[in-house]
Amino acid sequence: MNTPTPVTLAMRDVRLVPMTTEHVAGLAAAARDGRLWELWYTSVPEPDHVDAYIATALSGQAAGHMLPWVVCDAHSGEVLGSTRYHDIVPAVSRVEVGYTWYAERCQRSAVNTVCKLLLLGHAFEVLACQVVGLRTDNFNFRSQRAIEALGARRDGVIRHHAPRRDGSVRDTVMYSILASEWPDVKRHLQQRLARHDGRAA
């Protein structure tokens, strides 16, 4: 597995830009669109806490187990949300994709499909990962449906696994995509984009 390093990824109308401290205002504005931090089962930061959110992500990057991006409109540069690699384990050629959220206006658009094509493509085709994991809260049913729609396999549930912001403890639903499965998943995602283009026409 090649070492993940900050890099800009782009496709169609979306750019994934390496996260920096200069993204505080943009991420705060994106989180306000839909008051996303009020969803107790997600990792979306409150607007006033975005600076700490970025600091944690960049600390994880410095430690080698995270690689965070800001999702931007490729034309206007407007911040649409955030995503990252996390739980990077070079010894088994594994990364996970997560901490993903978008402004409400971008949900149910093609943005997530494009982001997943970029992130999975980079992981399998550039970093030479053997597996990409995804995880979500057991109560985040929308996220579970979205992950399953990618073509990821459900590995199981880790019970009493991680603390939520409200102090409760979540069960975590785990998914994965193997390198051997990536060509079919890629084809599926490309077809989803084509169908979206057809509906938009």
Beta strands, then each sheet from edge to edge (+ up, - down):
strand 1: 9-11
strand 2: 14-18
strand 3: 66-73
strand 4: 79-89
strand 5: 94-102
strand 6: 131-137
strand 7: 153-163
strand 8: 169-178
sheet 1: 1+ 2- 3+ 4- 5+ 6+ 8- 7+
end
